[in-house]
Amino acid sequence: MRPRVEFPFLASFFLHALVFAAAVFTVRADGPADNLADKVRRVPGPGVAIPDDARHELTEGVGQLSAEIEALRSSLTNQPALLARLPDVQIFHKAVDWALRYDEFFRTNEVKAAREQLVEGRKRAAALRSGTTPWLAQPGPVALGYVSRIDGSVQPYGLVIPDTYAAGLPHRWRLDFWFHGRGEQLSELAFVSDRLRNRGEFAPANAFVLHPYGRYCNGSRFAGETDAWEALADVQRLFPIDEDRLVVRGFSLGGASCWHFAVHHASKWAAAAPGAGFSETAEFLDVFQNEKLTPAPWEQKLWALHDATANALNVSMVPLVAYSGEIDRQKQAADVMAAALAREGMELTHVIGPKTAHSYEKAAKAEINRRIDALAALGREALPRTVRFTTPSLRYNRMAWVTVDALGAHWEPARVEATVAADGNNLVARTRNVTAITFELPPGLAPFDVRHEIMVELDGFRLRTGPPQTDRSWKASFHREGTNWIAGPLPENSLRKRHGLQGPIDDAFMDSFVFVRPTRRPLNAVVGNWASNELAHAAEHWRRHYRGDVRIKDDTAITDADIAASHLVLWGDPQSNTQLARIADKLGVRWDAKGVHTPAAGYPVDRFVPAFIYPNPLNPDRYVVVNSSFTFREYDYLNNARQTPKLPDWAILDVTQPMTSRAPAGITAAGFFGENWEWKP
C-alpha cells in the first residue's frame, strides 16, 4: 500500500473555488495585524459581562465549595487514597473562581456551565465524604484533576472511560492521547465543561482517551509538556493502562503537540497520528502567518529544540500516520515533514482528505482509524533491535534502550545508531557529537548469553563489558577521554550539562520552581524598579498562559527544603536579594557593586542586568535562574509556532531600554554556556 493516501477528486473548478474561499477565511482569521509587535492584542482577551445577580450567586457558590474542600482536606488526612482525589473536586472550584476573578466568562451560556460545575463539585465532595468516588466507575467522558509539581496548582484533564471497562478485569487497556486545538478562550471553565460531555474527535472502543488541558494553549511546550506526563501518571494510578499500547494523536494546535511528542518521545508510542498543526517554526510562520523572521542567532539555534523536522530521524522509531485536508494551509506541516523524512530515507504515510480545509474528511478519518487501530493492537516493539535517533539537547536524550549522557556541543545535532546483534553477545553503535552514552536493556529483554561478557563496538572502539544479569537485564555506560571511548560513566560530581540541567532559561519551568523576591535595598533604583516590574509581569503571565499561581517567597524565607526541591528564580541583584548574595561568586556571570562582568566585557551596574540559568551551587541537581521567567512574550502568544525560547543560557539586558511585547529590555549580548557550564565566547 502506498504511503500517500488520497481519495477521489471533485471537478477542478470546484477545487479552485474552495482553495480561494479557504484562503480568504484564514487570512481574515490570522491576518497581518497579528504581525505588529507594537499593537498586540491581549491573550486571553477580556470576557463578557455577566449579570450582577449571577456573579453574586456564583461567588457565594465558590465560597461554599471552598469551605467544603478545606473540610475534606482535614477529614481525609488519614485516608490518602481519597485525599488524592480531592483535585477532582478542586477543578470545579478553580474553573468558576478564576472565571469570576479574572473576567474569563467568554460566552453568556458559561454562567449556566459554572452553575453546573459547582453542583458537580458539591456532589463529588459529598461522595468523598462518604468514602466513594463514583465518577471513576462510570463509562464515558469525565473531568479529573491533579496537583502539579511545577507550581502546586490544580490542573484539569479529561478522560474517556471505555464502555467495556469494569474494575478488576484481568486486562490492561490501550490509551490514546488527544491534544486539543488552539482556543484563546479555552479557560478551565470551558475545558471542563466540554470534557464532561464530549467524547472527542476519536473515541475508539476498548480504549481510554486522555485529553490533557496542557495548561491552556502552548502547543504542549515546557510546562504544557510536563502536564501531559503528569496527567498520564494520574490516570495510571487509577486504571490498568498498557504502556505498550499508548497512542498519541491531535489536530491543529493539537497536531503540533502530536508532532512534538511523536518525534521527541518516539519509542514510547505504539502509534502516532498528527493532523495539521505545525511541525517547525520558520517555514510555517512564512506560509501561514506571512511573517518574515529575523531571529537572533541564539533564537534560530533554539528552534531545533522543538522543530520536528530537525529531529525527523526519530520517526524511524514510531509508526506514524499523518493527516491533512487537501486545501488546508496547515498541510504544510506534513509536507515539510515528508521532505525531512525523505532526507533520512523514509517515506511519510500521509492520508489526505480531498477538497477539505481545516477538518477531518469522513473517509480519510475512517482510514486513519483503520491504520491506528491495527498498530495499537500490535503494540510497540518491546525491544527494537536497532535504535536510531537524533537530538540537539540533553532535554530529549533517550530513545528506547539508548540514553545520551553528554554531548560534544549543545544545539548541534547529535546522532546515534545502535544495533543488538541477531546472534552472539555483540552490540554495535555509531555516534556523532556524543561524548557519553548508556545502553540499558530491561529485565527479560537482553538477548544475550548470560554466561559470557558482551562486546560493544562503539565508533570503531571494541570494549568488553560484563555479561547480562540472570534476570536477562543488562546495562553499560561509556564516555570519551580525548578521542577514545572507555567503559564506565562520567564522574558523578563534575559540573557538566546533563539531562534536566542543560538549559536554556525556559527549561527551568518544566519542573518545580519558586520565585525569590528581594527584601533589601537594590544596588540602584533603575535596576530595582525593573526587577520589581518584571517579576510582577512574569507572575501575571504565568497565570494567564500556564494557568497557575507562581509560588513567591521572600529571600529571607527560603529554606533548605526549597533549595532541595525546587529551582530558585532569583529576582533583583546581589545587594537586594540575600539568596543571590550567597552564591554570586559561584555563578557563570559575576555581578557586584561595580557592575556585571563576563570574560568578554564589563557592564555598568546602573544600566545592565544579567538574566541567566546555572546549576545551583547550593544544590547542583537544581537550577538557579536570575531575573527571568519563560522567555517568549505577548507577541508570541498570537501564533503558537512563535512560542520558542527567545533567550539562551545567558543574556545581558539594558534596562534603560523599554520592556516590549518581544523582550524584557534591550538585549545587549546573549549566548550559551559550554558543556561544563563554562563561559563560551
matplotlib code that plots the C-alpha trace (Angstrom):
import matplotlib.pyplot as plt

x = [0.0, 1.4, 2.2, 0.4, -3.3, -5.8, -9.5, -11.4, -11.3, -14.2, -14.2, -11.1, -13.0, -14.7, -11.3, -10.0, -13.1, -12.6, -8.9, -9.8, -12.6, -10.3, -7.5, -9.9, -11.2, -7.8, -6.3, -9.2, -8.7, -4.9, -4.3, -1.4, -2.5, -1.0, 2.4, 2.5, 4.6, 3.6, -0.1, -0.6, -4.0, -4.3, -4.5, -6.7, -8.9, -11.4, -14.6, -18.2, -20.2, -22.4, -25.4, -24.7, -27.1, -25.4, -22.0, -23.2, -24.8, -21.6, -19.4, -21.4, -21.2, -17.4, -17.1, -19.3, -17.3, -14.1, -15.2, -16.2, -12.8, -11.0, -13.2, -12.4, -8.7, -8.8, -11.2, -9.4, -5.9, -5.8, -7.3, -4.7, -6.4, -9.5, -7.4, -5.6, -8.9, -9.5, -8.3, -11.3, -13.4, -10.9, -11.0, -14.6, -13.8, -10.8, -12.8, -15.5, -13.4, -10.9, -13.7, -15.1, -11.7, -10.1, -13.0, -12.9, -16.6, -16.3, -19.9, -23.1, -24.0, -20.9, -22.9, -25.0, -21.9, -20.5, -23.7, -23.5, -19.8, -20.4, -23.2, -20.9, -18.2, -20.5, -21.7, -18.2, -17.3, -20.3, -19.2, -15.7, -17.1, -18.9, -15.8, -16.7, -15.6, -18.5, -17.2, -14.3, -16.6, -18.9, -18.1, -17.9, -16.3, -15.2, -13.1, -10.4, -7.6, -4.2, -1.8, 1.2, 4.7, 5.7, 3.8, 1.4, -1.6, -4.6, -4.8, -7.7, -7.7, -10.3, -10.6, -13.0, -13.5, -14.4, -17.9, -16.4, -14.3, -15.0, -12.7, -11.0, -10.8, -7.5, -6.8, -4.5, -6.0, -4.9, -4.8, -4.8, -3.7, -5.7, -4.2, -6.7, -6.5, -5.9, -8.6, -7.8, -11.0, -10.2, -10.4, -10.7, -14.4, -14.7, -12.4, -14.0, -17.5, -16.5, -14.7, -17.8, -19.9, -17.8, -16.1, -13.9, -12.9, -11.7, -13.1, -12.0, -13.8, -11.9, -9.5, -9.1, -8.7, -6.7, -7.4, -4.7, -5.5, -1.9, -2.0, -4.0, -2.7, 1.1, 1.4, 2.5, 5.8, 7.6, 5.0, 2.5, 4.6, 5.0, 1.2, 0.7, 3.1, 1.6, -1.9, -0.8, 0.7, -2.6, -4.5, -2.0, -2.6, -6.3, -6.6, -4.5, -3.0, -0.9, 2.3, 2.9, -0.3, -0.1, -1.1, -0.6, -3.0, -4.0, -5.3, -4.4, -2.5, -3.0, -1.4, 1.7, 1.7, 1.4, 4.4, 6.4, 5.5, 5.8, 9.3, 10.9, 9.5, 9.1, 9.9, 7.0, 4.2, 2.5, 1.5, 1.2, -1.3, -0.7, -3.3, -2.4, -0.8, 2.8, 6.0, 8.6, 8.9, 10.4, 8.6, 5.2, 5.3, 6.2, 3.5, 0.7, 1.4, 3.2, 5.8, 9.4, 11.5, 14.8, 15.8, 18.8, 21.5, 20.7, 17.0, 17.4, 19.6, 16.9, 14.3, 15.9, 14.6, 11.1, 11.2, 10.1, 11.9, 15.3, 14.6, 13.0, 15.2, 13.3, 10.2, 12.1, 11.2, 7.4, 4.7, 3.2, 0.2, -0.2, -3.4, -4.1, -7.0, -6.1, -6.8, -5.7, -2.8, -1.6, -1.0, 2.4, 3.3, 3.1, 4.6, 7.7, 8.0, 7.7, 10.7, 12.7, 11.9, 12.9, 16.3, 16.6, 15.5, 11.8, 8.5, 5.7, 2.3, 0.1, -3.7, -5.2, -8.8, -9.9, -11.3, -11.1, -9.9, -9.1, -11.0, -11.2, -12.8, -15.1, -13.4, -9.9, -10.8, -12.0, -8.7, -6.7, -8.7, -8.2, -4.4, -4.0, -6.3, -4.2, -0.9, -2.3, -3.4, 0.1, 1.6, 5.0, 8.0, 9.3, 12.9, 13.8, 17.0, 18.2, 17.8, 18.3, 17.8, 19.0, 18.8, 20.3, 19.8, 20.0, 16.5, 15.5, 18.2, 16.6, 15.2, 14.2, 17.3, 19.8, 20.5, 22.8, 24.5, 26.7, 27.2, 30.2, 28.2, 24.6, 22.5, 24.5, 22.7, 23.8, 23.1, 23.1, 22.6, 22.9, 22.2, 21.9, 23.4, 21.0, 23.3, 26.2, 26.9, 27.6, 26.3, 27.5, 26.9, 27.9, 27.6, 28.2, 28.5, 28.1, 30.7, 28.9, 26.3, 24.4, 22.8, 20.2, 18.1, 15.3, 14.7, 13.7, 14.8, 18.5, 19.0, 22.5, 24.0, 24.2, 27.4, 29.6, 30.7, 29.4, 31.5, 30.5, 31.9, 31.5, 32.6, 35.2, 36.5, 36.0, 35.1, 34.3, 31.6, 30.1, 27.5, 23.8, 22.2, 20.3, 17.0, 18.1, 18.8, 22.0, 23.3, 26.7, 27.9, 30.8, 32.4, 35.1, 38.5, 40.0, 39.2, 39.0, 35.9, 36.3, 34.0, 32.3, 30.1, 31.2, 32.4, 29.4, 30.5, 31.7, 29.9, 28.5, 25.4, 23.1, 19.5, 17.3, 20.2, 21.3, 19.4, 18.2, 16.4, 13.0, 14.0, 13.6, 9.9, 9.3, 9.7, 9.2, 10.3, 9.9, 10.2, 12.5, 11.6, 14.3, 13.8, 16.8, 17.7, 18.9, 22.2, 20.3, 16.8, 16.8, 17.7, 15.4, 12.4, 13.0, 13.3, 10.1, 8.1, 9.5, 8.7, 5.1, 4.9, 6.3, 3.9, 0.8, 1.8, 2.5, -1.1, -2.5, -0.5, 0.4, -2.7, -1.1, -0.2, 3.6, 5.0, 6.7, 8.8, 10.9, 14.6, 14.7, 12.1, 13.8, 14.5, 16.8, 13.7, 13.1, 16.7, 16.4, 13.1, 12.9, 14.6, 15.1, 14.3, 16.2, 15.0, 16.9, 20.7, 23.3, 22.7, 18.9, 18.5, 20.2, 20.0, 21.7, 24.4, 25.1, 26.1, 27.0, 30.7, 30.0, 27.8, 28.6, 28.1, 29.7, 27.7, 28.8, 28.5, 30.9, 28.9, 28.1, 31.2, 31.8, 35.2, 34.2, 33.1, 32.0, 28.7, 27.8, 25.7, 23.2, 22.1, 22.6, 21.2, 22.1, 19.4, 20.7, 20.4, 23.0, 23.2, 22.5, 25.8, 23.8, 22.2, 23.7, 20.7, 18.6, 18.9, 19.1, 17.6, 18.4, 15.9, 13.9, 10.7, 9.9, 11.2, 8.5, 6.2, 2.9, 3.7, 4.5, 1.1, -0.6, 0.8, 1.9, 4.7, 6.4, 6.4, 10.1, 12.8, 13.8, 16.9, 19.6, 21.6, 22.5, 21.8, 22.9, 19.9, 20.0, 17.1, 17.2, 15.5, 11.8, 10.1, 8.3, 6.0, 9.1, 11.7, 12.1, 14.6, 17.3, 19.3, 23.0, 24.6, 23.5, 24.9, 25.3, 27.5, 29.7, 29.2, 30.8, 28.8, 32.0, 32.0, 31.9, 32.7]
y = [0.0, 3.4, 5.7, 8.7, 8.0, 10.1, 9.9, 10.7, 14.3, 16.6, 18.9, 21.1, 24.3, 23.4, 22.7, 26.1, 27.8, 26.1, 26.9, 30.6, 30.5, 28.8, 31.3, 34.3, 32.8, 32.0, 35.4, 37.1, 34.8, 35.2, 38.4, 40.8, 42.6, 39.7, 40.5, 44.0, 43.8, 47.3, 46.6, 43.2, 42.2, 40.5, 36.7, 35.5, 38.5, 40.2, 38.3, 39.3, 41.0, 38.7, 39.9, 41.1, 38.6, 35.7, 37.0, 37.2, 33.7, 32.1, 33.9, 32.5, 29.1, 29.3, 30.2, 27.3, 24.8, 26.2, 25.6, 22.0, 21.4, 22.6, 20.5, 17.5, 18.2, 17.9, 15.0, 12.8, 13.2, 9.6, 8.3, 9.1, 7.3, 9.5, 12.6, 12.0, 12.5, 15.9, 17.6, 16.0, 18.4, 21.4, 21.6, 22.9, 25.4, 26.7, 26.8, 29.1, 31.0, 32.0, 32.9, 35.3, 36.6, 37.2, 38.2, 34.9, 34.3, 34.4, 33.5, 34.2, 30.5, 29.9, 31.2, 28.0, 25.9, 27.5, 26.6, 23.0, 22.7, 24.0, 21.4, 18.7, 19.8, 19.6, 16.2, 14.9, 16.4, 14.7, 11.4, 11.8, 12.5, 9.2, 7.4, 6.8, 8.0, 7.1, 9.3, 6.9, 4.0, 5.5, 4.9, 7.9, 11.3, 12.6, 15.6, 14.8, 16.8, 16.5, 18.9, 19.8, 19.6, 22.6, 25.2, 23.4, 24.3, 22.2, 21.2, 19.6, 16.9, 14.9, 11.2, 8.9, 5.7, 2.9, 1.4, -2.0, -1.1, -2.7, -2.6, -5.8, -7.2, -9.0, -6.7, -3.8, -1.1, 0.9, 4.6, 7.4, 10.9, 13.6, 17.1, 19.9, 22.7, 26.4, 28.2, 31.6, 31.4, 27.9, 28.7, 25.9, 26.6, 26.0, 23.0, 21.2, 21.8, 20.2, 17.3, 16.4, 15.9, 15.3, 12.0, 13.9, 13.5, 9.9, 7.6, 4.0, 1.1, -0.7, 2.3, 5.1, 8.5, 11.1, 14.8, 16.9, 20.6, 21.3, 24.3, 26.3, 26.9, 26.5, 23.5, 21.3, 23.1, 23.4, 23.2, 22.1, 19.1, 18.3, 18.5, 15.6, 13.3, 14.4, 13.7, 10.3, 9.4, 10.2, 8.0, 5.2, 5.4, 4.9, 2.4, -0.5, 1.1, -0.9, 1.1, -0.8, 0.4, 4.2, 6.2, 9.9, 12.0, 15.6, 18.1, 21.7, 23.0, 19.5, 18.2, 20.4, 18.8, 15.4, 16.0, 17.1, 14.1, 11.7, 12.8, 13.6, 10.6, 8.2, 4.9, 5.4, 5.0, 2.2, 4.7, 8.4, 10.3, 14.1, 16.1, 19.5, 21.8, 22.9, 20.8, 23.6, 27.3, 29.2, 27.9, 27.6, 31.3, 32.3, 30.2, 30.6, 33.9, 35.7, 36.6, 37.3, 36.2, 37.9, 35.8, 36.4, 33.7, 32.0, 32.0, 30.3, 27.7, 27.1, 26.3, 22.8, 22.1, 21.7, 21.5, 18.0, 18.5, 18.9, 15.6, 13.7, 10.6, 9.8, 8.9, 5.7, 4.6, 5.1, 4.0, 7.3, 8.2, 12.0, 13.6, 16.8, 18.4, 18.9, 22.6, 23.3, 25.7, 23.7, 20.8, 22.5, 20.7, 17.3, 18.3, 19.8, 16.7, 14.5, 16.3, 16.0, 12.3, 11.8, 13.2, 10.4, 7.7, 7.5, 8.0, 9.6, 7.9, 10.9, 10.5, 13.4, 14.4, 15.6, 19.1, 19.5, 22.5, 22.5, 19.4, 15.7, 14.3, 11.3, 8.6, 9.8, 9.6, 6.0, 5.2, 6.7, 4.7, 1.5, 2.0, 3.3, 0.5, -2.1, -0.6, -0.2, -3.9, -4.9, -2.6, -1.0, -3.2, -4.4, -4.5, -2.7, -4.4, -1.1, 2.3, 5.4, 8.9, 12.5, 15.3, 18.8, 18.8, 16.5, 17.6, 14.9, 12.4, 8.9, 6.6, 3.0, 1.4, 4.2, 7.2, 10.0, 11.3, 14.1, 16.0, 17.4, 20.6, 21.5, 22.8, 20.8, 17.6, 14.5, 11.2, 7.6, 4.3, 1.2, -2.4, -5.5, -8.4, -11.1, -13.7, -13.6, -11.2, -8.2, -4.6, -2.1, 1.6, 4.7, 8.2, 11.8, 14.7, 12.3, 12.1, 9.8, 7.1, 4.3, 1.2, -0.4, -3.5, -4.1, -7.4, -10.2, -8.5, -8.8, -11.3, -12.3, -15.5, -14.8, -16.9, -14.6, -11.0, -8.6, -7.0, -3.4, -1.8, 1.9, 4.2, 1.5, 1.0, -2.6, -2.6, -5.6, -5.3, -7.7, -10.4, -9.7, -10.3, -13.6, -11.7, -11.0, -7.3, -5.5, -2.0, -0.5, 3.1, 4.6, 8.0, 9.7, 10.6, 12.7, 10.8, 7.4, 5.7, 3.9, 1.9, 3.5, 6.5, 10.1, 11.2, 11.9, 15.2, 17.0, 20.3, 19.5, 19.8, 16.7, 15.8, 18.3, 20.6, 21.7, 25.0, 27.2, 29.5, 28.2, 24.7, 25.6, 26.0, 22.3, 21.4, 22.8, 26.4, 29.2, 33.0, 34.5, 38.1, 40.5, 42.3, 44.6, 47.9, 47.4, 48.5, 51.3, 52.4, 51.7, 48.0, 47.7, 49.1, 46.9, 43.8, 44.6, 45.2, 42.2, 39.9, 41.2, 40.8, 37.2, 36.1, 37.6, 36.0, 32.6, 32.7, 33.7, 31.3, 28.4, 28.6, 28.6, 30.9, 31.3, 30.3, 33.5, 33.7, 36.4, 35.8, 35.6, 32.9, 30.4, 27.1, 24.1, 22.3, 24.9, 24.6, 20.8, 20.6, 23.5, 25.6, 29.1, 32.1, 34.9, 38.5, 41.6, 41.9, 40.6, 43.5, 43.3, 39.5, 37.6, 34.3, 35.7, 37.2, 33.8, 32.4, 35.4, 34.5, 30.9, 31.6, 31.8, 35.6, 37.7, 40.7, 43.1, 46.7, 47.8, 46.1, 43.0, 41.1, 38.5, 37.3, 39.2, 42.6, 44.6, 46.4, 49.4, 48.5, 51.4, 50.2, 46.5, 43.3, 39.7, 37.1, 33.5, 29.9, 27.9, 24.9, 26.0, 25.9, 25.1, 22.1, 21.2, 19.0, 22.1, 25.4, 28.9, 31.4, 35.0, 37.7, 35.7, 33.7, 31.8, 34.0, 34.3, 37.2, 38.8, 39.0, 35.3, 34.3, 35.3, 32.3, 29.2, 28.5, 31.6, 30.1, 29.2, 30.2, 33.8, 33.8, 31.2, 30.3, 33.9, 37.4, 40.9, 43.2, 47.0, 48.0, 51.6, 50.4, 49.7, 46.4, 45.4, 42.6, 40.7, 41.4, 42.3, 45.1, 45.8, 42.6, 43.8, 40.3, 36.7, 33.2, 29.7, 28.2, 25.3, 21.7, 22.1, 25.3, 27.3, 30.6, 30.2, 33.1]
z = [0.0, -0.9, 2.0, 0.4, 0.6, -1.4, -2.3, -5.5, -6.7, -7.5, -10.6, -10.9, -10.9, -7.6, -6.0, -7.1, -5.7, -2.3, -2.2, -2.7, -0.1, 2.4, 1.8, 2.3, 5.6, 7.0, 6.1, 8.0, 10.9, 11.1, 9.4, 9.2, 12.4, 14.4, 12.9, 14.5, 17.7, 18.8, 18.6, 20.3, 21.4, 24.8, 25.0, 26.5, 25.8, 28.1, 28.9, 28.5, 31.2, 33.3, 35.4, 38.9, 40.4, 38.6, 39.8, 43.4, 43.2, 41.7, 44.2, 47.0, 45.5, 45.1, 48.7, 49.8, 47.7, 49.0, 52.6, 51.7, 50.1, 53.2, 55.5, 53.3, 53.4, 57.2, 57.5, 54.9, 56.3, 57.3, 54.1, 51.5, 48.6, 49.0, 49.7, 46.4, 44.6, 46.1, 42.9, 41.2, 43.3, 43.2, 39.4, 39.6, 42.2, 40.2, 37.0, 38.4, 40.8, 38.0, 35.6, 38.2, 39.5, 36.1, 33.8, 31.9, 31.1, 27.3, 26.5, 28.3, 28.4, 30.5, 33.5, 33.2, 32.9, 36.0, 38.0, 36.7, 37.7, 41.2, 41.6, 40.3, 42.7, 45.7, 44.6, 44.4, 47.7, 49.3, 47.7, 49.0, 52.5, 52.3, 51.2, 47.5, 44.0, 41.7, 38.9, 38.4, 37.7, 35.1, 31.4, 29.1, 29.4, 32.8, 34.0, 36.6, 38.2, 39.8, 41.7, 39.5, 41.0, 38.9, 40.9, 43.2, 41.0, 40.4, 36.7, 35.0, 32.3, 30.5, 30.3, 28.3, 30.1, 27.6, 27.9, 28.3, 31.3, 34.7, 37.7, 38.5, 35.0, 34.3, 31.4, 30.6, 28.4, 25.4, 26.0, 23.4, 24.0, 22.2, 22.2, 21.7, 19.2, 19.7, 21.7, 23.1, 25.2, 26.5, 30.2, 32.7, 32.8, 29.0, 29.0, 31.9, 30.5, 27.3, 28.9, 31.0, 27.8, 24.8, 23.9, 21.4, 17.7, 18.3, 20.9, 19.9, 21.6, 24.3, 24.8, 27.3, 25.8, 27.7, 26.9, 28.5, 29.2, 28.5, 30.8, 28.2, 24.6, 24.3, 21.9, 24.9, 25.3, 28.6, 31.4, 28.8, 28.1, 31.7, 32.1, 29.7, 31.7, 35.0, 33.7, 32.4, 35.7, 37.4, 35.1, 35.6, 39.3, 38.8, 35.9, 34.5, 31.4, 29.0, 28.4, 25.2, 23.7, 24.1, 21.1, 20.5, 18.4, 17.9, 15.3, 14.6, 17.6, 18.9, 15.7, 16.6, 20.1, 18.5, 16.1, 19.2, 21.3, 18.4, 17.5, 20.8, 22.7, 19.7, 21.4, 23.9, 21.4, 19.6, 17.0, 16.3, 14.2, 13.9, 12.0, 10.5, 13.2, 12.6, 12.7, 12.7, 13.1, 10.3, 7.2, 8.9, 10.0, 6.5, 4.9, 7.4, 9.0, 6.1, 8.7, 7.6, 10.5, 11.6, 14.6, 16.7, 16.2, 19.5, 18.8, 15.5, 17.1, 19.7, 17.1, 16.9, 20.4, 19.2, 15.4, 14.4, 11.1, 12.8, 14.6, 11.8, 12.1, 15.3, 13.3, 12.4, 16.0, 15.8, 13.3, 12.2, 10.1, 9.2, 8.1, 6.2, 4.4, 0.8, 0.8, 4.4, 4.6, 7.6, 5.2, 5.1, 8.4, 6.8, 3.5, 5.2, 7.4, 4.3, 2.9, 6.1, 6.3, 2.7, 3.6, 6.2, 3.7, 4.9, 3.1, 5.1, 5.4, 4.6, 4.5, 2.6, 2.8, -0.7, -1.1, 2.7, 4.6, 8.3, 9.4, 9.1, 5.9, 6.7, 4.5, 5.5, 9.2, 8.7, 7.0, 9.8, 12.4, 10.5, 10.5, 14.0, 15.5, 13.7, 15.1, 18.6, 18.6, 17.8, 20.4, 20.4, 19.8, 23.2, 22.1, 18.9, 17.7, 16.2, 17.7, 15.6, 16.9, 16.9, 19.4, 19.8, 23.5, 26.6, 27.4, 24.9, 25.4, 25.5, 22.8, 23.7, 25.4, 24.4, 26.6, 25.6, 28.8, 27.3, 24.1, 22.4, 21.8, 22.5, 19.6, 17.1, 16.1, 18.0, 16.3, 17.4, 15.6, 17.8, 17.0, 19.1, 17.1, 16.0, 17.4, 19.8, 22.7, 20.5, 20.2, 17.5, 17.8, 15.7, 17.2, 16.3, 18.7, 21.7, 24.5, 27.0, 26.4, 28.3, 26.9, 29.1, 28.3, 30.8, 32.6, 30.3, 27.1, 26.9, 24.1, 25.3, 26.7, 30.5, 30.7, 28.6, 28.6, 25.9, 23.3, 22.4, 19.2, 19.7, 16.8, 16.0, 19.6, 20.8, 24.5, 26.7, 29.4, 31.9, 31.0, 31.4, 34.8, 35.4, 35.0, 31.4, 32.0, 31.0, 31.4, 30.4, 30.2, 28.2, 27.9, 25.8, 27.1, 24.3, 21.1, 22.8, 24.2, 27.6, 29.7, 32.6, 33.3, 33.6, 37.1, 39.3, 40.8, 37.7, 36.8, 33.4, 31.3, 31.8, 31.3, 33.1, 33.8, 30.3, 29.8, 28.2, 30.6, 29.7, 30.8, 34.5, 34.1, 33.3, 37.0, 40.5, 40.8, 43.3, 42.6, 45.2, 45.9, 47.2, 50.5, 50.7, 49.1, 45.4, 44.0, 42.3, 41.7, 37.9, 38.4, 41.4, 39.6, 36.5, 38.6, 40.6, 37.4, 35.6, 38.5, 38.5, 34.8, 35.0, 37.7, 35.8, 32.5, 34.2, 35.4, 32.1, 29.9, 32.2, 34.5, 37.9, 40.6, 41.0, 44.3, 45.5, 48.7, 50.2, 50.0, 53.8, 53.9, 51.6, 53.4, 52.8, 51.7, 49.0, 47.8, 47.7, 45.9, 43.5, 41.0, 42.5, 40.3, 41.9, 41.2, 42.0, 42.5, 44.9, 47.3, 47.3, 47.2, 50.1, 48.3, 45.2, 47.5, 48.9, 45.6, 43.4, 43.3, 42.1, 39.1, 35.4, 35.3, 38.0, 39.4, 42.1, 43.2, 40.4, 37.6, 35.6, 34.5, 31.9, 30.5, 27.3, 28.7, 31.7, 32.0, 34.3, 37.3, 36.9, 33.5, 32.9, 34.4, 33.7, 33.1, 33.1, 34.2, 36.0, 38.3, 41.9, 43.8, 46.9, 45.2, 41.8, 41.0, 40.6, 38.7, 39.7, 37.3, 37.7, 36.6, 34.1, 33.7, 30.5, 27.6, 25.0, 25.5, 24.3, 20.6, 20.6, 22.1, 18.8, 17.0, 18.8, 16.4, 17.9, 21.4, 21.2, 23.6, 23.0, 25.2, 25.5, 28.7, 29.5, 28.4, 29.4, 29.5, 29.1, 31.4, 30.3, 27.1, 27.5, 28.0, 24.9, 23.6, 22.5, 25.1, 28.8, 28.0, 25.4, 24.7, 24.6, 24.4, 24.8, 24.4, 25.7, 28.4, 27.4, 28.1, 31.6, 32.3, 31.4, 29.8, 26.0, 23.7]

ax = plt.figure().add_subplot(projection="3d")
ax.plot(x, y, z, "-o")
ax.set_aspect("equal")
plt.show()
